């Protein structure tokens, strides 16, 4: 395998320098054995900063979601619940603007982001205390814009459910009909795990995943890590419109009510042990964490989100790199993370960064390309061009927003659609009647526009559905 190392490392160094990432750890295992590790950069920017190792601790963000689904499947394996149970069986206090949809909603819908919830503003309130206590930053490079002063503080799961029940929004569709990435759904899964198991979500993950998998340097809180654990310092960046400068931002954002959506911390070594679950059909070493049937269910393409990609349970599933790519990323302030499994090739991998906005997906595809004899920048998905008449373009223009804080403006420039977000202008290439792709790093990101009675009303952007803002004149037409 050594022939590809120089090619990959040159590619990685170029991308990481362009993205101004302080430290990145990359690990690749074959048939469960570590075959490659490299630490690019350092764990901090101080004079005595340490080199990165496979045991350096980073945040993993939404990679946590797969752990939450493993926990749910463990409870199903134990006969304590079914993923097709109604959510209200375990969360009878759940209130939404549509009572019928509330009754229809199942655990399966939460796991697959198909409950019908649009992106909502709960996560900001759930993180508010840690953001205020950190006093070092009020945003990160996700492009989300939020007013922290107006956010209602949410510190417990009970407060989360009460706040969620007060929100006014329109469902994207009946449960099971529309996909939109939902942190709220995963917060509810965490509470279901607690109520069914009788212990806290964090304790369940510790007892049933971290310990049996031998993940000794993984925890939700830094203070729960071993005393000798080496933890990478966090860095964040200003938005592109403010210059994109990277700076040290050591405080960790946390959300006690929503940890099941994305707040675990881990290492390359630990994640390579964890990803064995999906390569072996449920085993980590000699310990069985899941039944083969549960692993198969987790990695099945339950809901298609692009011509090449679907969502399983807490995992994205795609056909590429000569196999089935099972993966998930994570991003929050000071965190960019990626896990991936290619069972047909016996490969598992993890990429961890201590700077948000890093090119983790590009590095994942790069290392899978070079280990398969391809150029590092070979695109994983080939989207064909689709000829769209110029007169059809105005239907897509306008401003699209979510309560979560995303704002995307779609405009026409030189007879092409351009998406403007977070100080960047990105051309959209037509690949279908209502489908486009935009370049995100080296990879095409799929964008779908949704129509209601022929009128474009929403766009799927970054796996979330944003709602078009209509002017008073447009509303009366």
Buried (B, 14 or more C-beta within 10 A) or exposed (E): EEEBBEBBBEBBBEBBEEBBBBBBBBBBBBEBEBBBBBBBBBBBBEEEBBEBBBBBBBBBBBBBBBBBBBBBBBBBBEEEBBBEBBBBBBBEEBBBEBEEBBEBBBBBBBBBBBBBBBBBBBBBBBBBBBBEEBEBBEBBBBBBEBEBEEBEBBBEBEBBBEBBEEBEBEBBBBBBEBBBBBBBBBBBBBBBBBEBBEEBBBEBBBEBBBEBBBBBBBBBBEEEBEEEBBBBBBBBBBBBEEEBEBBBBBBBBBBBBBBBBBBBBBBBBBBBBBBBBBBBBBBBEEBBBBBEEBBBBBBBBBBEBBEBBBBBBBBBBBBBBEBBBBBBBBBBBBBBBBBBBBBEBBBBBBBBBBBBBBBBBBBBBBBBBBBBEBEBBBBBBEBEEEEBEEEEBEEBBBBBBBBBBBBBBBBEEEEBBBBBBBEBEBBBBBBBEBBBBBEEBBBBBBBBBBEEEEEBBBBBBBBBBBBBEBEEEEEEE
